[in-house]
Amino acid sequence: MAASIESLLQEISGVDRPIEELQTLKTALLSIPQSSLAQSVSGQRLDVIFSLLNSNDREQVELCVDVLECILMAQSPLQIAQNYRSELQRGLKHPLEAVKILALTQIGRLVENPVSVTEILNNHTILQSVIYCIGEEKMSVAKKAIQCLTKLSHSKPGLDKLFQTDLLQALNDVMAKDDIIRYRIYELVVEISLVSPISLGYCANSNIISKLLVELTGDDVLIRATAIEMVTILAQSQHGRQYLAQQGIMDKIANMIRGAETDPISSLYLPGLVKFFGKLAIMESPQQVCEAYPIFLDKVFDMALDADPAVTGVALDTLGLLGSTVEGKQILQKTGVKFNPVLTRMSQLATSGATELRVRSLEAISQLLALEPEQQTDDLLALSESWFLLLSNQPMDMILNISAQPFPELHCAALQVFTAIGAQPWGQRLMINTPGFMEFVLDRSTGQSKAAKDAKFELVGSLVSSTTAAEILGSQHYVSLKSYLRDGPYYVSAVPMVDTEGAN
């Protein structure tokens, strides 16, 4: 096969428009098992294929990219670094998106390899070209460039090269092109900052992080909203949160939430502010965050009661996030009757309105009610039961009615609520006392989609795994549930064939 690849390459070199020959070579390469491909292309020079990239014929260029992708992926990063540096460099400046992505993909392989990365670190021009690719119109090219530079920054030599040479000026030059590209550079720097405290130190010293933080309170509302998203990502790491706290960003965001009350266009950025504190509460401590910034929970409650679906949806997600932890449940309980109208509103949203908002409400309710076996203290069981009963005069019937509606996502979300309460004794008592409920659970004909079958199976699993289910539901139901669990989510009972009189 190696001889065949060599002969195909030779055939291509003598043809003006070698579309057919390139297609034949591509087919031959794809027919070789990946394990054998490296040996088959070993020693083959690809000058002729790289030279054919210099064409206005899009079909020819794209075929060349396919061929090169096959062959280069079969070669080691060091081989590529030693043999094709100049070709990759030219590829970064090619007018066609596919060629740039090919070059960036290979450079990404080189910077990940501890041996070949040295070749890239010593090639200033390639790295400068990668930075300029962040400013390309095509987002796919920019994303690949960001990935390359993020990988490069996983080592100290890479950080030194990026932030302590004139490559830093190249980053600043690209940032200056427009708002969209500036945020791509912020994305890169935030990704690098997440890696380690040392990485964050380099980014902070570059002043790019400082520029991002200034954008939080800028005049452009859309830019402000994007900056909040970036800062929220930075807060995913502990060292990132410490840095933001040192810079006073938590206090600044809390003040922005307060100021939003008098800002008529606050709905454009307020959801981002609330998401920031919601994620901060889960990563740190719901109690600490809610007590340090009481405006956060007050605003979540206000947003849950708001008529704007975009604002309400974020409030529902945040309440579900908080309620997914015991500490969050306890914080919500401490608000007393202030939380009751929020629960009522969640119930209303679950039963009417746009499907997406109904699903988000049901998901939040299931998170609020769920308790792991080790969390089922008398106090928490009483709390989850009281919240469920506040949803409606007949909450079991309410959720059952939702599950019967012809919307698969609503059906699954309603089953999640039953799964949450099914692991708790009070939930099991409600289930056994609701006429027809156990038959509904054991009926495999309800909900025919894979997601619905999986959701039903999860409900059955929560019941079977509970230590109180056998006693509360009764042995007959418990045995049926165990059989359901044993047969799996997609079991179909065999239908016996019936002989028809007179049939042959």
C-alpha positions as CSV (number, residue, x, y, z in Angstrom):
1,M,0.0,0.0,0.0
2,A,2.9,2.4,0.7
3,A,4.0,2.0,-2.9
4,S,0.5,2.7,-4.0
5,I,0.4,6.0,-2.0
6,E,3.8,7.0,-3.4
7,S,2.6,6.3,-7.0
8,L,-0.6,8.3,-6.4
9,L,1.4,11.2,-5.1
10,Q,3.6,11.1,-8.2
11,E,0.5,11.0,-10.5
12,I,-0.9,14.1,-8.9
13,S,2.3,16.1,-9.4
14,G,2.0,15.9,-13.2
15,V,-1.7,17.0,-13.5
16,D,-3.0,20.6,-13.9
17,R,-6.3,20.1,-12.1
18,P,-5.9,16.8,-10.3
19,I,-9.4,16.5,-8.8
20,E,-9.9,12.9,-9.8
21,E,-6.4,11.9,-8.6
22,L,-6.9,13.6,-5.3
23,Q,-10.2,11.8,-4.8
24,T,-8.5,8.5,-5.5
25,L,-5.7,9.3,-3.0
26,K,-8.3,10.3,-0.4
27,T,-10.2,7.0,-0.9
28,A,-7.0,5.0,-0.7
29,L,-6.0,6.7,2.5
30,L,-9.4,6.2,4.1
31,S,-9.3,2.5,3.2
32,I,-6.1,1.9,5.2
33,P,-6.7,1.0,8.9
34,Q,-5.5,3.8,11.2
35,S,-3.0,1.4,12.8
36,S,-1.3,0.8,9.5
37,L,-1.6,4.4,8.1
38,A,1.5,5.7,9.8
39,Q,3.7,3.0,8.2
40,S,2.0,3.5,4.8
41,V,2.8,7.2,4.6
42,S,6.1,7.1,6.4
43,G,8.8,9.0,4.5
44,Q,6.3,10.4,2.0
45,R,6.9,14.1,1.1
46,L,3.7,16.1,0.8
47,D,5.2,19.1,-1.0
48,V,2.9,18.5,-4.0
49,I,-0.2,18.5,-1.9
50,F,0.8,21.6,0.0
51,S,1.5,23.4,-3.3
52,L,-1.9,22.6,-4.6
53,L,-3.4,24.6,-1.7
54,N,-2.3,27.7,-3.6
55,S,-5.4,27.7,-5.8
56,N,-8.7,29.5,-6.3
57,D,-10.3,26.1,-7.0
58,R,-12.3,25.5,-3.8
59,E,-12.9,21.8,-4.6
60,Q,-9.2,21.1,-5.1
61,V,-8.2,22.9,-1.9
62,E,-10.8,21.1,0.2
63,L,-9.7,17.7,-1.2
64,C,-6.1,18.6,-0.4
65,V,-7.2,19.4,3.2
66,D,-8.9,16.0,3.5
67,V,-5.7,14.3,2.2
68,L,-3.4,16.2,4.5
69,E,-5.6,15.7,7.5
70,C,-5.4,11.9,7.0
71,I,-1.6,11.9,6.5
72,L,-0.6,14.4,9.1
73,M,-2.7,12.8,11.8
74,A,-0.8,9.6,11.2
75,Q,2.5,11.3,11.8
76,S,4.0,12.2,15.2
77,P,4.0,15.8,16.4
78,L,7.8,15.9,16.2
79,Q,7.8,14.7,12.6
80,I,5.3,17.5,11.7
81,A,7.3,20.1,13.6
82,Q,10.5,19.1,11.9
83,N,9.2,18.7,8.4
84,Y,6.2,21.1,7.9
85,R,6.7,24.2,10.1
86,S,6.8,26.6,7.1
87,E,3.8,24.9,5.5
88,L,1.8,25.3,8.7
89,Q,2.8,28.9,8.9
90,R,1.6,29.6,5.4
91,G,-1.6,27.7,6.2
92,L,-2.5,30.1,8.9
93,K,-2.6,32.9,6.3
94,H,-4.6,31.0,3.7
95,P,-7.9,32.6,2.6
96,L,-9.9,29.4,3.1
97,E,-11.2,28.6,6.5
98,A,-10.6,24.8,6.1
99,V,-6.9,25.3,5.6
100,K,-6.5,27.6,8.6
101,I,-8.3,25.0,10.8
102,L,-6.1,22.3,9.4
103,A,-3.0,24.3,10.4
104,L,-4.3,25.2,13.8
105,T,-5.3,21.6,14.5
106,Q,-1.8,20.4,13.9
107,I,-0.2,23.3,15.8
108,G,-2.5,22.3,18.7
109,R,-1.0,18.8,18.6
110,L,2.5,20.2,18.6
111,V,2.0,22.5,21.6
112,E,0.5,19.6,23.6
113,N,3.5,17.4,23.0
114,P,6.4,18.1,25.5
115,V,9.0,17.5,22.8
116,S,7.5,19.3,19.7
117,V,6.3,22.3,21.8
118,T,9.9,23.5,21.9
119,E,9.8,23.8,18.1
120,I,6.8,26.1,18.3
121,L,8.1,28.1,21.2
122,N,11.2,28.9,19.1
123,N,9.0,30.0,16.1
124,H,7.9,33.4,17.0
125,T,6.2,34.0,13.6
126,I,3.9,31.0,13.9
127,L,2.7,32.0,17.4
128,Q,2.1,35.6,16.2
129,S,0.1,34.2,13.3
130,V,-2.0,32.1,15.7
131,I,-2.8,35.2,17.7
132,Y,-3.9,37.0,14.6
133,C,-6.2,34.1,13.8
134,I,-8.3,35.1,16.8
135,G,-9.2,38.2,14.9
136,E,-10.5,36.2,11.9
137,E,-14.1,36.7,10.8
138,K,-14.9,33.0,11.1
139,M,-15.6,32.0,14.7
140,S,-14.4,28.4,14.0
141,V,-10.9,29.7,13.2
142,A,-10.8,32.0,16.2
143,K,-11.9,29.1,18.5
144,K,-9.2,26.8,17.2
145,A,-6.6,29.6,17.8
146,I,-7.8,30.1,21.3
147,Q,-7.5,26.4,22.0
148,C,-4.0,26.4,20.7
149,L,-2.8,29.2,22.9
150,T,-4.6,27.8,25.9
151,K,-2.8,24.5,25.5
152,L,0.5,26.4,25.0
153,S,0.0,28.2,28.3
154,H,-0.2,25.0,30.3
155,S,3.6,25.3,30.8
156,K,5.7,28.0,32.3
157,P,7.8,28.5,29.0
158,G,4.5,28.9,27.2
159,L,3.3,31.5,29.7
160,D,6.6,33.3,29.4
161,K,6.4,33.3,25.6
162,L,2.8,34.6,25.5
163,F,3.0,37.3,28.2
164,Q,6.6,38.3,28.5
165,T,7.5,38.9,24.9
166,D,6.1,41.2,22.2
167,L,3.4,38.5,21.7
168,L,1.6,40.4,24.4
169,Q,1.5,43.5,22.2
170,A,0.1,41.3,19.4
171,L,-2.7,40.3,21.8
172,N,-3.4,43.9,22.5
173,D,-3.3,44.8,18.9
174,V,-5.9,42.1,18.0
175,M,-8.0,43.3,20.9
176,A,-8.2,46.8,19.5
177,K,-9.9,45.6,16.3
178,D,-13.5,45.6,17.6
179,D,-15.7,44.6,20.5
180,I,-16.3,41.1,19.3
181,I,-12.6,40.3,18.9
182,R,-11.8,42.0,22.2
183,Y,-14.1,39.5,23.9
184,R,-12.3,36.6,22.2
185,I,-9.1,37.8,23.8
186,Y,-10.9,38.0,27.2
187,E,-12.1,34.4,26.6
188,L,-8.6,33.3,26.0
189,V,-7.2,35.0,29.0
190,V,-10.0,33.7,31.3
191,E,-9.4,30.2,30.0
192,I,-5.7,30.5,30.8
193,S,-6.4,32.0,34.2
194,L,-8.5,29.0,35.2
195,V,-5.5,26.6,34.9
196,S,-3.7,27.6,38.0
197,P,-2.9,30.6,40.4
198,I,0.4,31.0,38.5
199,S,-1.5,31.3,35.2
200,L,-3.9,33.9,36.7
201,G,-0.8,35.8,37.9
202,Y,0.5,36.1,34.4
203,C,-2.9,37.2,33.1
204,A,-3.4,39.8,35.9
205,N,0.1,41.2,35.3
206,S,-0.7,41.6,31.6
207,N,-3.6,44.1,32.6
208,I,-6.0,42.3,30.3
209,I,-8.0,40.9,33.2
210,S,-8.1,44.5,34.7
211,K,-9.6,45.7,31.4
212,L,-12.3,43.0,31.6
213,L,-13.2,44.0,35.1
214,V,-13.6,47.7,34.0
215,E,-16.1,46.6,31.4
216,L,-18.5,45.4,34.1
217,T,-19.6,49.0,34.8
218,G,-19.2,50.3,31.2
219,D,-21.8,52.4,29.4
220,D,-22.6,49.7,26.8
221,V,-25.2,47.4,28.4
222,L,-24.5,44.5,26.0
223,I,-20.7,44.7,26.7
224,R,-21.5,44.8,30.4
225,A,-23.6,41.6,30.1
226,T,-20.8,39.8,28.2
227,A,-18.3,40.9,30.8
228,I,-20.4,39.4,33.6
229,E,-20.4,36.1,31.7
230,M,-16.6,36.1,31.5
231,V,-16.3,37.0,35.2
232,T,-18.7,34.2,36.1
233,I,-16.4,31.7,34.2
234,L,-13.3,33.1,36.0
235,A,-15.1,32.5,39.4
236,Q,-15.3,28.7,38.6
237,S,-11.8,28.3,40.1
238,Q,-11.0,28.9,43.8
239,H,-8.0,31.1,42.9
240,G,-10.2,33.0,40.5
241,R,-12.8,33.7,43.2
242,Q,-10.1,34.8,45.6
243,Y,-8.7,37.2,43.0
244,L,-12.2,38.6,42.3
245,A,-12.8,39.1,46.0
246,Q,-9.5,40.9,46.4
247,Q,-10.5,43.2,43.6
248,G,-13.9,43.9,45.2
249,I,-15.9,42.5,42.4
250,M,-18.4,40.7,44.6
251,D,-19.3,44.0,46.3
252,K,-19.4,45.7,42.9
253,I,-21.8,43.1,41.5
254,A,-24.1,43.4,44.6
255,N,-24.2,47.1,44.1
256,M,-25.1,46.6,40.4
257,I,-28.0,44.5,41.5
258,R,-29.2,47.2,43.8
259,G,-28.8,49.8,41.1
260,A,-30.7,47.7,38.6
261,E,-34.0,48.6,40.4
262,T,-33.9,52.1,38.9
263,D,-32.4,51.1,35.5
264,P,-35.1,50.6,32.8
265,I,-32.9,48.3,30.8
266,S,-31.6,46.2,33.6
267,S,-33.3,43.1,32.3
268,L,-30.5,42.9,29.7
269,Y,-27.7,42.4,32.3
270,L,-29.5,41.5,35.6
271,P,-29.9,37.8,34.8
272,G,-26.1,37.6,34.4
273,L,-25.6,39.2,37.8
274,V,-27.9,36.8,39.5
275,K,-26.3,33.8,37.7
276,F,-23.0,34.9,39.1
277,F,-24.1,34.9,42.7
278,G,-26.1,31.6,42.1
279,K,-23.0,29.8,40.9
280,L,-20.9,31.5,43.6
281,A,-23.3,30.2,46.3
282,I,-22.9,26.6,45.1
283,M,-19.2,26.8,44.7
284,E,-18.6,28.5,48.1
285,S,-21.5,28.3,50.5
286,P,-25.2,29.2,50.0
287,Q,-25.4,30.5,53.6
288,Q,-22.3,32.6,53.4
289,V,-23.2,34.1,50.1
290,C,-26.8,34.8,50.9
291,E,-26.0,36.3,54.3
292,A,-23.1,38.4,52.9
293,Y,-25.2,39.6,50.0
294,P,-28.9,39.6,51.0
295,I,-29.8,41.6,48.0
296,F,-29.1,38.5,45.9
297,L,-31.9,36.3,47.3
298,D,-34.3,39.3,47.5
299,K,-33.7,39.9,43.8
300,V,-34.2,36.2,42.9
301,F,-37.6,36.2,44.7
302,D,-38.5,39.4,42.8
303,M,-37.5,37.9,39.5
304,A,-39.5,34.8,40.1
305,L,-42.6,36.9,40.5
306,D,-41.7,39.1,37.4
307,A,-43.8,39.0,34.3
308,D,-40.7,38.9,32.0
309,P,-40.1,35.2,31.0
310,A,-36.4,35.8,30.5
311,V,-36.0,37.1,34.0
312,T,-38.3,34.5,35.5
313,G,-36.5,31.6,33.9
314,V,-33.2,32.7,35.4
315,A,-34.8,33.0,38.8
316,L,-36.2,29.5,38.5
317,D,-32.9,28.0,37.5
318,T,-31.2,29.8,40.4
319,L,-33.8,28.6,43.0
320,G,-33.3,25.1,41.7
321,L,-29.6,25.4,42.0
322,L,-29.8,26.7,45.6
323,G,-32.4,24.1,46.5
324,S,-30.3,21.3,45.3
325,T,-28.2,21.6,48.4
326,V,-29.3,21.0,52.0
327,E,-27.7,24.4,53.0
328,G,-29.6,26.1,50.2
329,K,-32.9,24.5,51.3
330,Q,-32.3,25.7,54.9
331,I,-31.5,29.3,53.7
332,L,-34.8,29.3,51.7
333,Q,-36.7,28.0,54.8
334,K,-35.2,30.8,56.9
335,T,-37.0,33.4,54.7
336,G,-40.3,32.1,56.1
337,V,-43.5,33.2,54.5
338,K,-41.5,35.3,51.9
339,F,-40.9,32.0,50.0
340,N,-44.6,31.0,49.9
341,P,-45.6,33.3,47.0
342,V,-42.6,32.1,45.1
343,L,-43.6,28.5,45.4
344,T,-47.2,29.4,44.4
345,R,-45.7,31.2,41.3
346,M,-43.6,28.2,40.5
347,S,-46.8,26.0,40.6
348,Q,-48.6,28.5,38.3
349,L,-45.8,28.5,35.8
350,A,-45.6,24.7,35.9
351,T,-49.3,24.4,34.9
352,S,-49.6,27.1,32.3
353,G,-47.6,29.3,29.9
354,A,-44.8,28.6,27.5
355,T,-43.5,25.0,27.5
356,E,-39.9,26.0,28.2
357,L,-40.8,27.9,31.3
358,R,-43.1,25.1,32.5
359,V,-40.2,22.6,32.2
360,R,-37.8,24.9,34.0
361,S,-40.3,25.4,36.8
362,L,-40.8,21.6,37.2
363,E,-37.1,21.0,37.2
364,A,-36.6,23.6,39.9
365,I,-39.4,22.1,42.0
366,S,-37.8,18.7,41.7
367,Q,-34.5,20.1,42.9
368,L,-36.1,21.8,45.8
369,L,-37.9,18.7,46.9
370,A,-35.1,16.1,46.4
371,L,-33.4,14.6,49.4
372,E,-30.7,11.9,49.4
373,P,-31.2,9.0,51.9
374,E,-28.6,10.4,54.2
375,Q,-30.3,13.8,54.2
376,Q,-33.7,12.6,55.3
377,T,-33.8,14.0,58.8
378,D,-37.2,14.6,60.4
379,D,-36.8,18.4,59.8
380,L,-35.8,18.2,56.2
381,L,-38.6,15.6,55.4
382,A,-41.1,17.9,57.0
383,L,-39.7,20.8,55.0
384,S,-39.9,19.1,51.6
385,E,-43.4,17.8,52.4
386,S,-44.6,21.3,53.4
387,W,-43.2,22.8,50.2
388,F,-44.9,20.1,48.0
389,L,-48.3,20.7,49.7
390,L,-48.0,24.4,49.1
391,L,-47.9,23.9,45.4
392,S,-51.6,23.2,45.1
393,N,-54.7,21.9,46.9
394,Q,-54.1,18.6,45.1
395,P,-50.4,18.6,44.1
396,M,-50.3,14.9,43.1
397,D,-53.2,15.4,40.7
398,M,-51.6,18.6,39.4
399,I,-48.3,16.8,38.5
400,L,-50.1,13.8,37.1
401,N,-52.2,16.1,34.8
402,I,-49.0,17.7,33.6
403,S,-47.4,14.3,32.9
404,A,-50.4,13.3,30.8
405,Q,-50.1,16.2,28.4
406,P,-48.8,15.5,24.9
407,F,-45.4,17.2,25.4
408,P,-42.5,14.8,26.0
409,E,-40.4,17.4,27.8
410,L,-43.3,18.1,30.2
411,H,-43.9,14.5,30.8
412,C,-40.3,13.9,31.7
413,A,-40.1,17.0,34.0
414,A,-43.2,15.9,35.8
415,L,-41.7,12.4,36.4
416,Q,-38.6,14.1,37.9
417,V,-40.8,15.7,40.5
418,F,-42.3,12.2,41.4
419,T,-38.8,10.8,41.4
420,A,-37.7,13.5,44.0
421,I,-40.6,12.7,46.4
422,G,-40.6,8.9,45.6
423,A,-37.5,8.4,47.8
424,Q,-39.2,9.9,50.8
425,P,-41.8,8.2,53.1
426,W,-44.3,11.0,52.9
427,G,-44.1,11.0,49.1
428,Q,-44.7,7.2,49.0
429,R,-47.8,7.7,51.2
430,L,-49.2,10.3,48.9
431,M,-48.5,7.9,45.9
432,I,-50.3,4.9,47.4
433,N,-53.2,7.1,48.5
434,T,-53.6,8.6,45.0
435,P,-56.0,6.3,43.0
436,G,-54.4,4.9,39.9
437,F,-51.0,6.3,40.6
438,M,-49.2,2.9,41.0
439,E,-50.8,1.7,37.9
440,F,-49.5,4.8,36.1
441,V,-46.0,4.1,37.3
442,L,-46.1,0.4,36.2
443,D,-47.7,1.1,32.9
444,R,-45.0,1.0,30.2
445,S,-47.3,2.4,27.5
446,T,-47.1,5.9,28.9
447,G,-44.3,7.9,27.3
448,Q,-42.8,6.1,24.4
449,S,-39.7,8.2,23.8
450,K,-36.3,7.1,25.1
451,A,-36.2,10.1,27.4
452,A,-39.6,9.2,28.8
453,K,-38.7,5.6,29.3
454,D,-35.5,6.6,31.1
455,A,-37.4,9.1,33.3
456,K,-39.9,6.4,34.3
457,F,-37.1,3.9,35.0
458,E,-35.4,6.5,37.3
459,L,-38.7,6.9,39.2
460,V,-39.1,3.2,39.7
461,G,-35.5,3.0,40.8
462,S,-36.0,5.7,43.4
463,L,-39.0,3.8,44.8
464,V,-37.2,0.4,44.9
465,S,-34.1,1.8,46.5
466,S,-36.0,3.4,49.4
467,T,-36.0,1.4,52.6
468,T,-39.6,2.4,53.4
469,A,-41.2,1.6,50.0
470,A,-42.0,-2.1,50.7
471,E,-43.9,-1.3,53.9
472,I,-45.7,1.8,52.6
473,L,-46.5,0.7,49.1
474,G,-47.3,-2.9,49.9
475,S,-45.5,-6.1,49.0
476,Q,-47.5,-6.6,45.7
477,H,-46.6,-3.2,44.3
478,Y,-43.0,-3.5,45.6
479,V,-42.5,-6.9,43.8
480,S,-43.9,-5.4,40.6
481,L,-41.6,-2.4,40.8
482,K,-38.6,-4.7,41.3
483,S,-39.7,-6.7,38.3
484,Y,-39.9,-3.5,36.3
485,L,-36.4,-2.5,37.4
486,R,-35.0,-6.0,36.6
487,D,-36.5,-5.9,33.1
488,G,-34.9,-2.6,32.3
489,P,-36.3,0.7,30.9
490,Y,-37.0,-0.6,27.3
491,Y,-38.6,-4.0,28.1
492,V,-41.5,-5.0,25.8
493,S,-43.7,-7.9,26.8
494,A,-44.1,-10.6,24.2
495,V,-47.5,-10.6,22.5
496,P,-48.6,-14.2,21.9
497,M,-49.6,-15.0,18.3
498,V,-53.3,-16.1,17.8
499,D,-54.2,-18.8,15.4
500,T,-57.0,-17.6,13.0
501,E,-59.5,-20.4,12.2
502,G,-59.1,-21.5,8.6
503,A,-55.6,-19.9,8.1
504,N,-53.0,-22.0,6.3
